[in-house]
């Protein structure tokens, strides 16, 4: 990153804090919704404290970055964006590094490692399926069925097993995120890829914000237009919307339409769609403040009550599944009886990811393929991205 880019990034971070300090009217609407703000105060109070240097470096990392404050703000201000910029400023200044984040950093690193990453781009490939880190390990059979279905509609579709590096993005490690995501963009764009189909809502957000020219579509939107027949169910469920697509209405609505197409009567929770509660995993806040993380989970569980829940984020399902009955929409679409598809849990998710990669390597037709490292040796100048 050049000196000019560093200076520009810092100016953006300072401007974000200054905007909240100047325009937040202390209405406390966001505070009523958020355990983090209930403990620390209104966004304007935190912005002013940051400017005075009277707050420590921990507090921005205790926010879940879920964006609910942004969704309910009558002034259209984005406090969660401010806390992300604070994280970036701390890391850029040499701080903001916590031992308790080692687990999530290691998880991210494995996602792009030679052991688990794999790119498959058949001749003429213009579209890839990007399932993310968690889905392939927890639901390899569902992923295989999904990809085979997509191949029936487009024989030239590719698949990329890798990590979008959202954990580093959310931890404010801009330099590492830019490097890793730029490499990913470099590989796919230089091989002619124009469109990315995402399974993970967080990957969808990252590609939508930083994908530079790529068309980004959730696989749920794709299935809505490509599936002609649906399994038949007759049940009532409520839907948990992940934070990553809080502001992506087409993604949220496509899931609801798919649910109705298979006979699910959807009953909305008070906090759904744009105002959905975080499951508790957001922003890696739970590594520093597991109590705040649990408070989000408890809020979601309380609203769900005895209802069976439907979602489309593997991380949310893992977090909430300890307390409520929750299903992934893709499991219901590709194995509605629940007889064949079994969810893997850590540490077996790593074995599942490895075996899935091996199976794809052996069964897919000829094409350009390889790990991230190997694919990078065959590409040219690395593109740059800005955050």
C-alpha positions as CSV (number, residue, x, y, z in Angstrom):
1,X,0.0,0.0,0.0
2,X,1.4,3.4,-1.0
3,X,1.9,6.3,1.4
4,X,-0.9,8.2,-0.4
5,X,-3.3,5.3,0.1
6,X,-2.4,5.0,3.8
7,X,-2.9,8.8,4.3
8,X,-6.2,8.6,2.4
9,X,-7.4,5.7,4.5
10,X,-6.7,7.5,7.7
11,X,-8.5,10.6,6.5
12,X,-11.6,8.4,5.7
13,X,-11.4,6.9,9.2
14,X,-11.2,10.3,10.9
15,X,-14.0,11.6,8.7
16,X,-16.3,8.7,9.8
17,X,-15.8,9.6,13.4
18,X,-16.2,13.3,12.8
19,X,-19.5,12.7,11.0
20,X,-21.0,10.7,13.9
21,X,-19.7,13.3,16.4
22,X,-21.3,16.1,14.5
23,X,-24.6,14.5,13.3
24,X,-25.7,11.9,15.9
25,X,-28.7,13.4,17.8
26,X,-28.4,11.2,20.9
27,X,-31.9,9.7,20.2
28,X,-30.9,6.4,21.7
29,X,-32.9,4.3,19.2
30,X,-29.9,2.2,18.3
31,X,-29.0,1.9,22.0
32,X,-32.4,0.3,22.7
33,X,-31.6,-2.4,20.2
34,X,-27.9,-3.1,21.1
35,X,-26.3,-4.6,24.2
36,X,-22.9,-3.2,23.2
37,X,-24.2,0.4,23.0
38,X,-26.2,-0.1,26.2
39,X,-22.9,-0.7,28.0
40,X,-20.8,1.9,26.3
41,X,-23.2,4.7,25.4
42,X,-24.5,6.4,22.3
43,X,-22.5,6.7,19.1
44,X,-21.9,10.4,19.6
45,X,-20.5,9.7,23.1
46,X,-18.2,7.1,21.7
47,X,-17.1,9.3,18.8
48,X,-16.3,12.2,21.2
49,X,-14.5,9.8,23.6
50,X,-12.4,8.5,20.7
51,X,-11.4,12.0,19.6
52,X,-10.3,12.8,23.2
53,X,-8.4,9.5,23.5
54,X,-10.3,8.6,26.6
55,X,-11.4,5.1,25.5
56,X,-9.1,2.1,25.3
57,X,-8.5,0.1,22.2
58,X,-10.7,-2.8,23.2
59,X,-14.2,-1.4,22.8
60,X,-14.4,-1.2,18.9
61,X,-13.6,-4.9,18.8
62,X,-16.5,-5.7,21.2
63,X,-19.1,-4.5,18.6
64,X,-20.6,-7.3,16.5
65,X,-20.5,-4.9,13.4
66,X,-23.9,-6.3,12.6
67,X,-25.2,-3.0,11.2
68,X,-28.5,-3.0,13.1
69,X,-27.7,0.5,14.4
70,X,-27.3,1.7,10.9
71,X,-30.6,0.1,9.9
72,X,-32.6,1.8,12.6
73,X,-30.8,5.2,12.6
74,X,-33.3,8.0,11.7
75,X,-30.3,10.1,10.5
76,X,-28.9,7.3,8.2
77,X,-25.7,7.2,10.2
78,X,-23.6,4.1,10.4
79,X,-22.1,3.6,13.9
80,X,-21.0,0.0,13.1
81,X,-19.0,1.4,10.2
82,X,-17.4,3.8,12.6
83,X,-16.3,1.0,14.9
84,X,-14.8,-0.8,11.9
85,X,-12.9,2.3,11.0
86,X,-11.7,2.5,14.6
87,X,-10.4,-1.0,14.3
88,X,-8.6,-0.2,11.1
89,X,-7.0,2.9,12.7
90,X,-5.8,0.9,15.7
91,X,-4.3,-1.9,13.6
92,X,-2.7,0.6,11.2
93,X,-1.1,2.3,14.2
94,X,0.4,-0.9,15.5
95,X,-2.3,-1.8,18.0
96,X,-5.5,-3.8,18.0
97,X,-3.9,-7.2,18.0
98,X,-5.3,-9.7,20.6
99,X,-4.2,-13.2,21.4
100,X,-7.8,-14.3,21.6
101,X,-8.2,-13.6,17.9
102,X,-5.6,-16.3,17.1
103,X,-8.3,-18.9,16.6
104,X,-10.3,-17.0,14.0
105,X,-7.1,-15.9,12.2
106,X,-5.9,-19.5,12.0
107,X,-9.3,-20.6,10.7
108,X,-9.1,-18.0,8.0
109,X,-5.5,-18.9,7.1
110,X,-6.4,-22.6,6.6
111,X,-9.2,-21.6,4.2
112,X,-6.7,-20.3,1.7
113,X,-4.0,-22.8,2.4
114,X,-2.8,-25.4,-0.1
115,X,-4.5,-28.1,1.9
116,X,-8.0,-26.7,1.5
117,X,-8.0,-24.1,-1.4
118,X,-8.8,-25.3,-4.9
119,X,-9.8,-23.5,-8.1
120,X,-11.6,-25.3,-10.9
121,X,-12.2,-23.3,-14.1
122,X,-13.4,-25.4,-17.1
123,X,-12.8,-24.1,-20.7
124,X,-14.9,-21.0,-21.4
125,X,-15.7,-20.5,-17.7
126,X,-17.4,-17.2,-17.0
127,X,-19.2,-18.0,-13.8
128,X,-17.9,-19.6,-10.6
129,X,-19.6,-20.9,-7.4
130,X,-17.9,-19.6,-4.3
131,X,-19.3,-21.5,-1.3
132,X,-17.0,-19.9,1.3
133,X,-15.2,-21.6,4.2
134,X,-17.9,-23.0,6.5
135,X,-20.4,-24.5,4.1
136,X,-18.2,-27.0,2.3
137,X,-17.0,-28.4,5.6
138,X,-20.3,-28.7,7.3
139,X,-22.4,-29.7,4.3
140,X,-20.2,-31.3,1.6
141,X,-23.1,-33.5,0.3
142,X,-25.4,-30.5,-0.1
143,X,-22.6,-28.6,-1.9
144,X,-22.0,-31.5,-4.3
145,X,-25.7,-31.7,-5.2
146,X,-25.9,-28.0,-5.6
147,X,-22.9,-27.8,-7.9
148,X,-24.1,-30.7,-10.0
149,X,-27.5,-29.0,-10.4
150,X,-25.7,-25.8,-11.5
151,X,-23.6,-27.7,-13.9
152,X,-26.8,-29.0,-15.6
153,X,-27.7,-25.5,-16.4
154,X,-24.2,-24.3,-17.3
155,X,-21.6,-26.9,-18.1
156,X,-18.9,-24.2,-18.1
157,X,-19.5,-23.2,-14.4
158,X,-16.4,-23.4,-12.2
159,X,-16.0,-23.7,-8.4
160,X,-13.6,-22.0,-6.1
161,X,-12.8,-23.4,-2.6
162,X,-11.1,-20.6,-0.8
163,X,-11.7,-17.9,1.9
164,X,-12.9,-14.3,1.1
165,X,-10.9,-13.2,4.2
166,X,-13.7,-11.4,5.9
167,X,-12.3,-12.2,9.4
168,X,-9.3,-10.0,8.6
169,X,-11.5,-7.4,7.1
170,X,-13.6,-7.2,10.2
171,X,-10.6,-7.3,12.5
172,X,-9.4,-4.1,10.8
173,X,-6.3,-5.9,9.3
174,X,-6.7,-3.9,6.0
175,X,-3.3,-4.7,4.7
176,X,-3.7,-8.5,5.0
177,X,-7.3,-8.4,3.7
178,X,-6.3,-6.4,0.6
179,X,-3.5,-8.7,-0.2
180,X,-5.5,-11.9,0.1
181,X,-8.7,-10.7,-1.6
182,X,-6.6,-9.1,-4.4
183,X,-5.0,-12.5,-5.0
184,X,-8.4,-14.1,-5.3
185,X,-9.6,-11.4,-7.7
186,X,-6.4,-11.7,-9.7
187,X,-6.9,-15.4,-10.3
188,X,-10.5,-15.4,-11.3
189,X,-10.5,-12.2,-13.4
190,X,-7.4,-13.1,-15.4
191,X,-9.0,-16.4,-16.3
192,X,-12.1,-14.7,-17.7
193,X,-14.5,-15.1,-14.8
194,X,-17.3,-12.4,-14.9
195,X,-19.8,-13.7,-12.4
196,X,-19.6,-15.1,-8.8
197,X,-22.4,-17.1,-7.2
198,X,-22.1,-16.9,-3.4
199,X,-23.5,-19.4,-0.9
200,X,-22.3,-17.6,2.2
201,X,-24.0,-14.2,3.0
202,X,-20.7,-12.8,4.3
203,X,-18.9,-13.7,1.1
204,X,-21.7,-12.1,-0.8
205,X,-21.1,-8.9,1.1
206,X,-17.4,-9.0,0.5
207,X,-17.6,-9.7,-3.2
208,X,-20.3,-7.1,-3.6
209,X,-18.2,-4.4,-1.9
210,X,-14.8,-5.2,-3.2
211,X,-15.4,-7.4,-6.3
212,X,-14.4,-4.7,-8.8
213,X,-16.4,-5.4,-11.9
214,X,-17.5,-8.9,-11.1
215,X,-21.3,-9.6,-11.2
216,X,-22.2,-10.9,-7.8
217,X,-25.4,-13.0,-7.2
218,X,-26.4,-15.2,-4.4
219,X,-27.0,-18.8,-5.3
220,X,-30.5,-18.4,-3.8
221,X,-31.4,-15.9,-6.5
222,X,-30.0,-18.2,-9.1
223,X,-32.0,-21.2,-7.9
224,X,-35.1,-19.1,-7.8
225,X,-34.9,-18.7,-11.6
226,X,-33.4,-22.0,-12.5
227,X,-35.2,-24.6,-10.4
228,X,-38.4,-25.8,-12.1
229,X,-39.5,-28.5,-9.7
230,X,-39.4,-28.4,-5.9
231,X,-39.7,-30.9,-3.0
232,X,-43.0,-30.6,-1.3
233,X,-43.3,-29.8,2.4
234,X,-46.2,-28.6,4.6
235,X,-44.8,-26.8,7.6
236,X,-44.5,-23.4,9.3
237,X,-41.1,-21.9,9.9
238,X,-39.6,-18.5,10.8
239,X,-36.5,-17.1,9.0
240,X,-33.3,-15.8,10.5
241,X,-31.6,-13.3,8.2
242,X,-27.8,-13.1,8.5
243,X,-26.2,-9.7,9.1
244,X,-24.2,-9.9,5.9
245,X,-27.3,-9.4,3.7
246,X,-29.1,-7.1,6.0
247,X,-29.2,-4.5,3.2
248,X,-29.4,-7.0,0.3
249,X,-33.2,-7.3,-0.2
250,X,-33.0,-9.5,-3.3
251,X,-31.1,-12.2,-1.4
252,X,-33.4,-12.1,1.5
253,X,-36.6,-12.2,-0.6
254,X,-35.2,-15.0,-2.9
255,X,-34.9,-17.3,0.2
256,X,-38.4,-16.5,1.3
257,X,-39.8,-17.3,-2.2
258,X,-37.8,-20.6,-2.3
259,X,-39.2,-21.5,1.1
260,X,-42.8,-20.8,0.0
261,X,-42.1,-22.8,-3.2
262,X,-41.5,-25.9,-1.2
263,X,-44.6,-25.4,0.9
264,X,-43.2,-23.6,4.0
265,X,-45.5,-21.0,5.5
266,X,-43.2,-18.2,6.6
267,X,-43.9,-16.4,9.9
268,X,-41.7,-13.4,10.4
269,X,-40.0,-12.6,13.8
270,X,-40.3,-9.0,15.0
271,X,-36.7,-8.4,14.1
272,X,-36.2,-9.8,10.6
273,X,-35.0,-8.7,7.2
274,X,-33.3,-5.3,7.5
275,X,-33.6,-5.2,11.3
276,X,-32.6,-8.8,12.0
277,X,-30.7,-9.6,15.2
278,X,-27.1,-10.9,14.9
279,X,-26.7,-14.6,15.8
280,X,-23.8,-13.7,18.1
281,X,-20.9,-14.5,15.7
282,X,-20.7,-11.1,14.1
283,X,-17.5,-9.1,14.0
284,X,-15.5,-11.8,16.0
285,X,-16.8,-9.9,19.1
286,X,-17.3,-13.1,21.0
287,X,-13.6,-13.7,21.3
288,X,-13.2,-10.6,23.5
289,X,-16.7,-10.4,25.0
290,X,-18.5,-13.8,24.9
291,X,-21.1,-12.3,27.2
292,X,-22.1,-9.7,24.6
293,X,-22.0,-12.4,21.9
294,X,-24.4,-14.6,24.0
295,X,-26.7,-11.6,24.5
296,X,-27.3,-11.5,20.7
297,X,-27.9,-15.2,20.6
298,X,-30.4,-15.0,23.5
299,X,-32.3,-12.2,21.8
300,X,-32.6,-14.3,18.6
301,X,-33.6,-17.4,20.5
302,X,-36.2,-15.5,22.5
303,X,-37.9,-14.1,19.4
304,X,-37.9,-17.5,17.7
305,X,-39.6,-19.2,20.7
306,X,-40.7,-22.7,19.9
307,X,-40.8,-22.1,16.1
308,X,-38.6,-24.0,13.8
309,X,-36.1,-21.6,12.1
310,X,-34.9,-21.5,8.6
311,X,-31.6,-19.7,7.6
312,X,-29.0,-19.6,4.9
313,X,-25.8,-18.9,6.8
314,X,-23.8,-21.9,8.1
315,X,-22.2,-19.8,10.9
316,X,-25.6,-18.6,12.1
317,X,-26.9,-22.1,12.1
318,X,-23.9,-23.4,14.1
319,X,-24.3,-20.6,16.7
320,X,-28.1,-20.8,17.0
321,X,-28.4,-24.6,16.6
322,X,-27.3,-25.2,20.2
323,X,-30.5,-23.5,21.4
324,X,-33.2,-23.8,18.7
325,X,-34.2,-26.0,15.8
326,X,-32.8,-24.5,12.7
327,X,-32.4,-25.7,9.1
328,X,-30.4,-24.5,6.1
329,X,-32.5,-23.7,3.1
330,X,-30.2,-25.7,0.8
331,X,-30.5,-28.8,2.8
332,X,-34.3,-28.6,2.4
333,X,-34.0,-28.0,-1.3
334,X,-31.6,-30.9,-2.0
335,X,-32.5,-33.4,0.7
336,X,-35.9,-32.5,2.1
337,X,-36.3,-35.9,3.9
338,X,-33.1,-35.3,5.8
339,X,-32.1,-38.8,5.2
340,X,-28.9,-38.5,3.2
341,X,-27.3,-35.2,4.2
342,X,-25.6,-35.0,7.6
343,X,-24.0,-31.9,9.0
344,X,-20.4,-32.2,10.0
345,X,-19.1,-30.4,13.1
346,X,-15.5,-29.4,14.1
347,X,-13.0,-30.8,13.9
348,X,-14.5,-33.1,11.3
349,X,-15.3,-30.1,9.1
350,X,-11.7,-29.9,8.1
351,X,-11.6,-33.6,7.0
352,X,-14.9,-33.0,5.1
353,X,-13.4,-30.0,3.3
354,X,-10.3,-32.0,2.3
355,X,-12.3,-35.0,1.1
356,X,-14.6,-32.8,-0.8
357,X,-11.7,-31.2,-2.6
358,X,-10.3,-34.6,-3.4
359,X,-13.6,-35.8,-4.7
360,X,-14.0,-32.8,-7.0
361,X,-10.5,-33.2,-8.3
362,X,-11.2,-36.8,-9.3
363,X,-14.6,-36.4,-10.8
364,X,-14.8,-33.1,-12.6
365,X,-14.0,-32.8,-16.3
366,X,-10.7,-31.4,-17.5
367,X,-10.0,-27.7,-16.9
368,X,-7.7,-25.2,-15.3
369,X,-7.3,-26.1,-11.6
370,X,-5.0,-25.8,-8.7
371,X,-4.5,-24.4,-5.2
372,X,-4.3,-20.6,-4.7
373,X,-0.5,-20.7,-4.6
374,X,-0.3,-22.7,-7.9
375,X,-2.8,-20.5,-9.7
376,X,-1.0,-17.4,-8.7
377,X,2.1,-18.5,-10.5
378,X,0.2,-18.4,-13.8
379,X,-1.2,-14.9,-13.5
380,X,0.1,-11.5,-14.1
381,X,0.0,-8.2,-12.3
382,X,-2.0,-8.3,-9.0
383,X,-5.0,-6.0,-9.0
384,X,-5.4,-3.6,-6.1
385,X,-8.5,-3.0,-4.0
386,X,-9.3,-0.3,-1.6
387,X,-11.3,-0.4,1.7
